[in-house]
Amino acid sequence: MGGNVFNIGLTGLNAAQANLVTTGHNIANAATPGFHRQRVELQSSFPQPSGDGMFGTGVDVHTITRVYSDFLDGQVAAAQGRLAYLETYRDQIAQIDNLLADPNAGLTPALAEFFTTVQEVGADPEAAATRQGMLSGAATLVSRFQALETHLSAMYRAANSQVTDLVTSINGLAKEIAGLNHGIVVAEASGGTHAANDLRDQRDAIIAQLNTLTGATTATQTDGSINVMIGNGQNLVVGDIALSLAVAVSKEDTRRLEIGYAGANGTSIITSSLSGGSLGAVLAFQRDGIDPTLNALGRVATALAFTFNAQHRLGQDLNGAAGGDFFSVPAPNVVARATNSGNAVVAASLVDAGALTTSDYRVTFNAGSYTVTRLSDASTSVYASLPQSVDGVRIALASGAPANGDSFLVQPTRGGARGIALALIDGAQIAAAAPIRTGAGSANTGKAAIDGGSVNAPPPPDPNLLQPVTFTFTAANTFDVTGAGTGNPSGVAYVSGGAITYNGWTVAISGVPRAGDTFTITPNAGGVSDNRNANRLAMLQTAKTIGGAATTYQGAYSQAVASVGAKTREVDVAAAAQQTLVSQTEMAQQGLSGVNLDEEAANLIRYQQMYQACGKLIEIASKLFDSLLAL
């Protein structure tokens, strides 16, 4: 029986020591990220039977467990991954918001200043200073478009660098997880049923870190290893093997980077499935932030150049020549997919700037037909042949022939802000005047008057535009027309204020004429002080020329600013809410698995007393044994 007392005391000492060591370990790792509180699992030793009953034989240390909850840790990981996505996206999109909405660096002040100079030319069309001021205002506007595009493109390149860095970090973490998987399998195989708690904590911490970089899911295996998947279930870590992600230039758009697995036949792309963590946020920022903003800015630049040129070509410059292009209009960009097997060349051109959208388009050839997909809403149209006009863009087969599966990316406005330029170099070339002049006969006796007239859009002008035309009233309600290109009709009904259109121009006569009254339309020779076309150019500032005559230049830009601002605000609010959720889930998780220093301090005293009591038991057993020997 004395031996039993000794053994009971020894097992108690071992149990107390195990608890003291574990408590000390918990205290030492109280600030270690990912550490889960550990606990000694004790069980009563197998009792010793006797005639008097079953006597206890002490306590056994069964194992050391970590206080862990799959559910709570999973909630924390999911919340942290979502927070990383929102914070990264917020920080990125805020750059665009600050750029576009800047009262000095944004487009709005440059656009307003340019049209102010146009109005100044209208007020004093023959002055060289106002004409030079209009060219300077246009140059400033062009420079502002290009500066905004440069900043946005720089953001895109910076995002590409982030993608590369994040992929490198993901690959490094995957290798660490694979190494820990190997260490855990070996440690637990040699340790029987005992778990490698600290190695598991390290692995969980790295998986949590990986989850903030790109959304990850896990599957625990029977040998203690964990397989890690990303995206839509693509393997990243399988046991002790880490698969490496690779970055490659997109075969469809050389500005963009794609992510996938490198193989003998190239990179297997999985970019579209990577929607979580910081990597998903950067990819979404490029796709949903920069690209639409570049397109929206390019649409304003393209529509401005296109419509301003159209009106400018209807005017006459200071030298009496017909107006030419005021701006250089950038052409749509077409990129053939690098894997195309045919030799087709697809070209695109603008036909209606007012119908332009902010979307890109994909043209795919298959089974003898062309499918045009508007990427912003995935709507499709199928055509038997090209050319076809889609949303103001004419898409044509320039040469060659496509093969089944060949694809082309059409970007109508992507390069608009970068490509816009000033086409004029001399203020005298500004077509402020109208090329026609109206007049009333000096012998007229009626009370009718003719307006200044206007040249009809769109250009080019009618070939008979500058042919002299005369209206001769045969009565108060009819007149004859004479002049090349008019057909010389007679007895035309007169409506006061009604539009009269011939040879590409429109005039209106108002009032009550008398028989014999005449009105003429002649070339505007020497019209240096004429401001009619300059006034029409100025009116374009408030004309609804974009989005199917839905909005103005400024309105379209404001839509882009508002869209980015709303998205920035939305993500900012979501990030703040997510931060609260992360704090709550971490609190719940730490309440179970975290180290409470007050509790551990109490445990130290408790296990110290347990150790001292067991030592006292051995001391008493020794004295009893000595007493027996002394008998």
C-alpha positions in Angstrom: 0.0 0.0 0.0 2.9 2.3 0.7 4.1 1.9 -2.8 0.7 3.0 -4.0 0.9 6.2 -2.0 4.4 6.9 -3.5 3.0 6.2 -7.0 0.0 8.4 -6.4 2.2 11.2 -5.3 4.6 10.8 -8.3 1.7 10.8 -10.8 0.4 13.9 -9.1 3.8 15.6 -9.3 3.9 14.7 -13.1 0.4 16.1 -13.6 1.1 19.3 -11.7 4.3 19.8 -13.6 2.5 19.2 -16.9 -0.1 21.8 -16.0 2.6 24.3 -14.8 4.5 23.8 -18.1 1.4 24.2 -20.2 0.3 27.3 -18.2 3.7 28.8 -18.7 3.5 28.1 -22.4 0.1 29.8 -22.6 1.4 32.8 -20.8 4.5 33.1 -23.0 2.4 32.9 -26.1 -0.4 35.3 -25.0 0.6 37.8 -27.7 1.5 35.3 -30.4 -0.8 35.7 -33.5 -2.8 32.6 -34.1 -2.0 30.9 -30.8 -4.7 28.8 -29.2 -4.8 28.3 -25.5 -3.6 24.8 -24.6 -5.0 22.5 -21.9 -3.7 19.4 -20.1 -6.2 16.5 -20.4 -5.9 14.4 -17.2 -7.5 11.0 -16.5 -7.6 8.8 -13.5 -5.1 5.9 -13.6 -6.5 2.4 -13.7 -7.5 1.4 -10.1 -6.0 -1.4 -8.2 -8.4 -4.1 -7.0 -8.2 -5.5 -3.5 -10.4 -7.3 -1.0 -11.4 -4.0 0.5 -12.4 -2.5 -2.9 -10.8 -0.7 -5.9 -8.0 1.6 -4.7 -7.1 4.5 -6.9 -3.5 4.6 -8.3 -3.2 8.3 -9.2 -3.6 10.4 -12.3 -2.3 10.1 -15.9 -1.5 12.9 -18.3 -3.6 11.8 -21.3 -2.6 14.5 -23.8 -2.2 18.2 -24.4 -5.1 19.7 -26.4 -5.6 23.2 -27.9 -8.8 24.9 -27.2 -10.1 25.2 -30.8 -13.4 25.7 -32.7 -13.6 25.1 -36.4 -16.7 27.2 -36.6 -15.3 30.3 -34.7 -12.0 30.2 -36.5 -13.8 29.8 -39.8 -15.9 32.8 -39.1 -12.8 34.9 -38.2 -11.0 33.8 -41.3 -14.0 34.6 -43.5 -14.5 38.0 -41.9 -10.8 38.9 -42.1 -10.7 37.9 -45.8 -13.7 40.1 -46.6 -12.2 43.0 -44.7 -9.0 42.7 -46.6 -10.9 42.9 -49.8 -13.0 45.9 -48.8 -10.1 47.9 -47.4 -7.9 47.2 -50.4 -10.6 48.1 -52.8 -11.5 51.3 -50.8 -7.9 52.5 -50.8 -7.6 51.9 -54.5 -10.9 53.4 -55.7 -10.4 56.4 -53.5 -7.4 57.4 -55.7 -9.8 57.7 -58.7 -12.4 59.5 -56.7 -9.8 62.1 -55.5 -8.5 62.5 -59.0 -11.8 63.0 -60.9 -13.4 65.2 -58.2 -10.4 67.5 -57.7 -11.7 71.0 -58.3 -8.4 72.0 -59.9 -7.0 68.8 -61.5 -10.4 67.4 -62.7 -11.9 67.9 -66.2 -14.7 70.3 -65.2 -12.6 73.6 -64.9 -10.8 72.9 -68.2 -14.0 72.1 -70.0 -15.6 75.3 -68.7 -12.6 77.4 -69.5 -12.5 76.1 -73.1 -16.1 77.0 -73.8 -15.5 80.4 -72.3 -12.9 81.0 -74.9 -15.3 79.8 -77.6 -17.8 82.4 -76.4 -15.1 85.1 -76.5 -14.5 84.3 -80.2 -18.2 84.6 -80.7 -18.2 88.0 -79.1 -15.2 89.2 -81.1 -14.7 86.9 -84.1 -12.2 89.0 -86.0 -9.8 89.6 -83.1 -6.6 87.6 -83.3 -6.3 87.6 -79.5 -9.6 85.8 -78.9 -8.8 83.3 -81.6 -5.4 82.5 -80.0 -7.1 82.3 -76.6 -9.5 79.7 -78.0 -6.6 77.6 -79.2 -4.9 77.9 -75.8 -8.1 76.9 -74.1 -8.4 73.9 -76.4 -4.7 72.9 -75.7 -5.3 73.1 -72.0 -8.4 70.9 -72.3 -6.5 68.4 -74.4 -3.7 68.4 -71.9 -6.2 67.8 -69.0 -7.7 64.8 -70.8 -4.2 63.4 -71.4 -3.1 64.1 -67.8 -6.1 62.3 -66.3 -5.5 59.3 -68.7 -1.9 59.2 -67.7 -2.8 59.1 -64.0 -5.3 56.4 -64.5 -2.9 54.3 -66.6 -0.3 54.7 -63.9 -2.8 53.3 -61.4 -3.3 50.4 -63.7 0.4 49.7 -64.0 0.7 50.0 -60.2 -2.1 47.5 -59.8 -0.3 45.1 -62.1 2.8 45.4 -59.8 0.6 44.6 -56.8 -0.8 41.6 -58.6 2.7 40.3 -59.2 3.7 40.9 -55.6 0.6 39.3 -54.2 1.1 36.2 -56.3 4.7 36.0 -55.1 3.4 36.2 -51.4 0.7 33.6 -52.1 3.3 31.2 -53.5 5.5 31.7 -50.5 2.7 31.1 -48.0 1.6 28.0 -49.9 5.1 26.6 -49.6 5.1 27.3 -45.8 1.7 25.5 -45.5 3.0 22.5 -47.4 6.1 22.4 -45.2 4.0 22.6 -42.0 1.7 19.8 -43.4 4.8 17.6 -43.7 6.0 18.5 -40.2 2.6 17.8 -38.6 2.2 14.5 -40.4 5.6 13.4 -39.2 5.3 14.7 -35.7 1.8 13.2 -35.1 2.8 9.9 -36.7 5.7 9.6 -34.2 3.6 10.9 -31.3 0.8 8.4 -31.5 -2.5 10.0 -30.9 -1.0 13.3 -29.7 -1.6 16.5 -31.8 1.2 18.8 -32.8 -0.6 21.8 -31.3 2.0 24.5 -32.0 2.6 23.4 -35.5 -1.1 23.4 -36.2 -1.4 26.9 -34.7 1.4 28.1 -37.0 -0.3 26.5 -40.0 -3.7 28.0 -39.1 -2.1 31.4 -38.8 -0.5 31.2 -42.2 -3.7 30.0 -43.8 -5.5 33.0 -42.2 -2.8 35.2 -43.7 -3.3 33.5 -47.1 -7.0 34.1 -46.8 -6.5 37.8 -46.5 -4.5 37.7 -49.8 -7.0 35.6 -51.7 -10.1 33.8 -50.5 -9.1 30.3 -49.4 -11.0 27.2 -48.4 -9.5 24.1 -46.6 -10.1 20.4 -46.3 -8.6 18.5 -43.4 -7.2 15.1 -44.3 -7.1 12.0 -42.1 -3.3 12.2 -41.6 -3.6 15.7 -40.1 -2.6 17.6 -43.3 -4.8 20.3 -44.8 -5.5 20.8 -48.5 -5.9 24.5 -49.5 -8.1 25.6 -52.4 -8.5 29.1 -53.9 -10.9 30.6 -56.4 -13.6 28.1 -57.4 -11.9 25.2 -55.7 -8.6 25.2 -57.6 -5.9 23.4 -55.5 -3.1 25.4 -54.1 -1.7 23.0 -51.5 -2.2 19.3 -51.6 -0.6 17.6 -48.6 3.1 18.5 -48.6 3.0 19.7 -52.2 2.5 23.4 -53.0 1.3 24.4 -56.5 2.8 27.7 -57.8 0.7 30.4 -59.3 2.1 32.3 -62.3 1.5 35.7 -63.8 1.2 36.1 -67.6 0.3 38.9 -70.0 -3.3 38.6 -71.2 -3.6 37.2 -74.7 -6.6 39.5 -75.3 -5.4 42.8 -73.7 -1.7 43.2 -73.3 -2.1 45.8 -70.6 -3.7 43.3 -68.3 -2.1 40.5 -66.3 -3.7 37.0 -66.0 -3.1 34.6 -63.1 -3.0 30.8 -63.4 -0.9 27.6 -63.1 2.2 27.4 -65.3 2.3 24.2 -67.4 4.1 22.7 -70.4 1.3 24.0 -72.7 1.3 27.5 -71.2 -0.5 29.1 -68.2 -3.9 27.7 -67.2 -5.8 30.9 -66.4 -8.0 31.2 -63.3 -8.1 35.0 -63.0 -11.9 35.2 -63.2 -12.4 32.9 -60.2 -10.1 34.9 -57.9 -12.5 37.2 -56.2 -11.4 37.2 -52.5 -8.9 39.0 -50.4 -6.5 41.7 -51.5 -5.8 40.0 -54.8 -9.4 39.9 -55.7 -9.8 43.5 -54.7 -6.9 44.6 -57.0 -8.3 42.6 -59.9 -11.8 44.1 -59.3 -10.3 47.6 -59.1 -8.7 47.2 -62.5 -11.8 45.6 -64.0 -14.6 47.6 -62.4 -12.7 50.8 -61.4 -10.0 51.9 -63.8 -11.3 50.3 -67.1 -14.9 51.9 -66.9 -13.4 55.2 -65.8 -10.9 55.3 -68.7 -13.8 54.4 -71.0 -16.1 57.1 -69.6 -13.3 59.7 -69.8 -12.5 58.5 -73.3 -16.2 58.8 -74.3 -16.3 62.4 -73.3 -13.1 63.2 -75.2 -14.2 61.3 -78.3 -17.7 62.7 -78.3 -16.4 66.2 -77.8 -13.9 65.9 -80.6 -16.4 64.3 -83.0 -19.3 66.7 -82.5 -17.1 69.8 -82.2 -15.4 68.9 -85.5 -18.8 68.2 -87.2 -20.0 71.7 -86.3 -16.6 73.3 -87.1 -16.6 71.9 -90.6 -20.0 73.6 -91.3 -18.3 77.0 -90.7 -15.9 79.3 -92.5 -12.6 80.5 -91.3 -11.0 84.0 -91.3 -9.6 83.4 -94.8 -12.9 82.4 -96.3 -12.0 78.7 -96.4 -14.4 75.9 -95.2 -13.8 74.8 -91.7 -11.7 71.7 -91.1 -11.3 69.4 -88.1 -10.6 71.3 -84.9 -9.5 68.2 -82.9 -7.9 65.0 -83.9 -10.4 62.2 -83.1 -8.9 59.0 -81.7 -10.0 55.9 -83.5 -11.4 52.9 -81.6 -8.8 50.3 -80.5 -9.1 46.7 -81.8 -7.0 43.9 -80.2 -6.8 40.5 -81.8 -6.5 37.6 -79.3 -3.0 36.2 -79.5 -4.3 32.7 -79.9 -6.3 33.5 -83.1 -5.5 31.0 -85.8 -7.0 32.9 -88.7 -5.5 35.9 -90.5 -8.4 38.2 -90.2 -7.9 41.9 -89.4 -10.8 43.6 -87.8 -11.1 47.4 -87.9 -13.5 49.8 -86.1 -14.5 53.4 -86.8 -16.8 56.0 -85.3 -20.1 56.7 -87.0 -22.2 58.2 -84.2 -20.5 59.7 -81.1 -23.8 60.3 -79.5 -24.5 56.6 -79.4 -21.2 55.6 -77.7 -21.4 53.7 -74.4 -18.6 53.2 -71.9 -18.4 49.5 -72.7 -15.9 47.4 -74.5 -17.0 44.8 -77.0 -15.9 41.3 -78.0 -16.3 40.1 -81.5 -16.2 36.3 -81.9 -16.3 34.3 -85.1 -17.8 30.8 -85.0 -19.8 28.6 -87.4 -19.8 31.3 -90.1 -21.3 34.1 -88.0 -20.0 37.0 -85.9 -21.2 37.4 -82.3 -20.7 40.9 -80.8 -20.9 40.9 -77.0 -21.2 44.2 -75.1 -19.1 43.3 -72.1 -20.7 45.8 -69.6 -24.0 43.8 -69.6 -23.1 40.6 -71.6 -25.8 41.4 -74.2 -25.1 39.8 -77.6 -25.9 40.3 -81.2 -25.3 37.8 -84.0 -24.5 38.9 -87.5 -24.0 36.9 -90.7 -21.3 39.2 -91.9 -19.4 42.4 -91.3 -19.4 45.4 -91.4 -22.0 46.2 -88.7 -22.7 49.3 -86.7 -23.1 48.7 -82.9 -23.6 51.6 -80.5 -22.1 54.2 -82.7 -19.1 52.1 -83.8 -18.8 50.5 -87.3 -17.0 47.1 -87.0 -15.6 45.8 -90.3 -13.4 43.0 -91.6 -10.5 44.9 -93.0 -8.7 41.9 -94.5 -8.1 38.2 -94.3 -10.5 35.6 -93.0 -11.2 34.5 -89.4 -11.1 30.9 -88.1 -13.6 29.4 -85.8 -13.1 30.7 -82.3 -11.1 33.7 -83.3 -11.9 36.7 -81.0 -11.3 40.5 -81.2 -11.6 43.0 -78.4 -13.0 46.3 -79.6 -12.5 49.3 -77.3 -14.3 52.3 -78.8 -13.4 54.9 -76.2 -10.5 53.4 -74.2 -7.9 55.5 -75.9 -10.0 58.6 -76.3 -8.5 60.7 -73.6 -5.0 59.7 -74.6 -5.5 60.2 -78.3 -7.3 63.5 -78.5 -5.2 66.3 -79.9 -5.6 69.8 -81.3 -5.6 69.8 -85.1 -5.4 73.5 -85.7 -2.2 75.6 -85.3 -3.4 79.0 -86.5 -6.2 81.0 -84.9 -7.2 82.2 -88.4 -8.3 78.6 -89.2 -11.1 78.8 -86.6 -14.3 78.6 -88.5 -16.3 81.2 -86.6 -18.4 82.4 -89.5 -21.1 80.7 -91.5 -20.3 80.1 -95.2 -23.5 81.7 -96.4 -25.0 85.1 -96.1 -28.6 86.1 -96.4 -30.0 89.4 -97.6 -33.3 91.2 -98.4 -33.9 93.0 -101.7 -33.4 96.8 -101.4 -36.7 97.4 -103.2 -38.8 95.2 -100.9 -42.0 96.8 -99.8 -43.4 94.1 -97.6 -42.8 93.6 -93.9 -40.9 90.3 -94.0 -37.3 89.6 -92.9 -35.0 86.7 -93.4 -32.7 85.2 -90.6 -29.0 84.6 -90.9 -29.5 80.9 -91.9 -27.5 77.9 -90.9 -25.6 75.1 -92.6 -27.2 71.7 -92.1 -25.4 68.9 -90.3 -23.8 66.5 -90.7 -20.8 67.4 -92.9 -19.6 67.2 -95.6 -21.5 70.2 -96.9 -23.8 70.0 -100.0 -21.7 70.6 -103.2 -24.2 73.5 -104.1 -23.8 75.1 -100.7 -22.2 78.2 -102.1 -24.4 78.6 -105.1 -26.4 81.9 -105.1 -30.2 81.4 -104.5 -33.0 83.9 -104.8 -36.5 83.8 -103.5 -39.0 85.9 -105.4 -42.5 86.4 -103.9 -45.2 86.1 -106.5 -47.9 86.8 -103.9 -48.1 87.2 -100.2 -48.3 83.4 -99.7 -46.1 82.0 -102.6 -42.6 82.4 -103.9 -40.4 81.1 -106.7 -36.9 79.7 -106.1 -34.0 80.2 -108.6 -30.4 78.9 -108.2 -28.2 75.9 -109.1 -29.1 72.8 -107.2 -32.5 73.9 -106.1 -34.5 72.7 -109.1 -35.9 76.2 -109.5 -39.4 75.4 -108.1 -42.2 77.9 -108.5 -45.3 78.6 -106.5 -43.8 77.4 -103.2 -46.2 77.9 -100.3 -45.0 80.4 -97.8 -45.3 79.9 -94.0 -44.1 82.7 -91.8 -41.2 81.5 -89.7 -41.1 78.1 -91.4 -37.9 76.4 -92.3 -36.8 76.7 -96.0 -34.1 74.2 -96.9 -32.0 73.9 -100.1 -28.4 73.1 -101.0 -27.5 72.0 -97.5 -28.7 75.2 -95.7 -31.8 76.3 -93.8 -33.2 79.8 -93.6 -36.5 81.2 -92.2 -38.5 84.2 -93.5 -40.9 85.8 -91.1 -43.5 88.5 -91.5 -45.8 89.6 -94.4 -44.1 89.9 -97.8 -45.5 91.5 -100.9 -45.4 90.4 -104.5 -42.0 91.3 -106.0 -40.1 91.1 -102.7 -36.8 89.2 -103.0 -34.5 87.5 -100.6 -31.0 86.1 -101.4 -28.6 83.5 -100.1 -25.0 84.0 -101.3 -21.5 83.0 -100.3 -20.3 84.8 -97.2 -17.4 86.8 -98.9 -15.4 88.8 -96.4 -17.4 87.6 -93.4 -14.6 88.3 -90.9 -16.9 89.7 -88.3 -19.5 86.9 -88.7 -19.9 84.8 -85.4 -22.8 82.5 -86.4 -20.8 79.3 -86.4 -18.8 80.3 -83.3 -22.1 80.8 -81.5 -23.2 77.3 -82.6 -19.9 75.9 -81.3 -20.5 77.6 -78.0 -24.0 76.1 -77.8 -22.4 72.6 -77.8 -21.4 73.1 -74.2 -25.1 72.6 -73.1 -26.2 70.5 -76.0 -27.2 66.9 -75.1 -24.8 65.1 -77.5 -23.9 62.0 -75.5 -25.7 58.8 -74.6 -28.3 59.0 -77.3 -28.9 62.8 -76.7 -29.3 62.1 -73.0 -26.6 64.3 -71.5 -23.9 66.9 -72.2 -20.1 66.7 -72.1 -20.1 67.9 -68.5 -23.1 65.6 -67.7 -21.3 62.5 -68.9 -18.2 63.4 -67.0 -20.3 64.1 -63.9 -21.9 60.7 -64.2 -18.4 59.1 -64.1 -17.5 61.2 -61.1 -20.7 60.3 -59.3 -20.4 56.6 -60.1 -16.9 56.5 -58.7 -17.9 58.6 -55.7 -20.9 56.4 -54.9 -18.7 53.3 -55.2 -16.1 54.8 -52.9 -18.7 55.7 -50.3 -20.3 52.3 -50.6 -17.1 50.4 -50.0 -16.0 52.8 -47.2 -19.3 52.1 -45.3 -19.0 48.4 -46.0 -15.4 48.3 -44.7 -16.4 50.1 -41.5 -19.2 47.6 -40.9 -17.0 44.7 -41.7 -14.4 45.9 -39.2 -17.0 45.8 -36.5 -17.9 42.2 -37.6 -14.3 41.2 -37.5 -13.9 42.6 -34.0 -17.0 40.7 -32.8 -15.9 37.4 -34.3 -12.4 37.8 -33.0 -13.8 38.6 -29.5 -15.9 35.4 -29.7 -13.0 33.3 -30.9 -10.6 34.8 -28.3 -13.2 34.2 -25.6 -12.8 30.5 -26.3 -9.3 30.1 -27.5 -7.4 33.1 -26.3 -5.1 33.3 -23.3 -6.6 35.0 -20.3 -3.6 36.1 -18.2 -5.7 36.5 -15.0 -7.0 32.9 -15.4 -3.5 31.6 -16.1 -2.1 33.4 -13.1 -4.7 31.7 -10.9 -3.8 28.4 -12.5 -0.1 28.9 -11.6 -1.0 29.2 -8.0 -3.4 26.2 -8.3 -0.9 23.9 -9.9 1.9 25.1 -7.6 -0.3 24.1 -4.6 -1.1 20.8 -6.3 2.6 20.2 -6.8 3.4 21.0 -3.2 0.5 18.8 -1.9 1.8 15.8 -4.0 5.3 16.4 -2.6 3.8 16.4 0.9 2.1 13.1 0.1 5.4 11.6 -0.8 7.0 13.0 2.3 4.2 11.4 4.5 4.5 8.1 2.7 8.3 8.2 3.4 7.7 8.8 7.1 5.2 6.0 7.3 7.7 3.6 5.6 10.4 4.7 8.1 8.1 4.0 11.0 7.5 0.5 9.7 11.2 -0.1 9.4 11.7 1.1 13.0 9.3 -1.5 14.4 
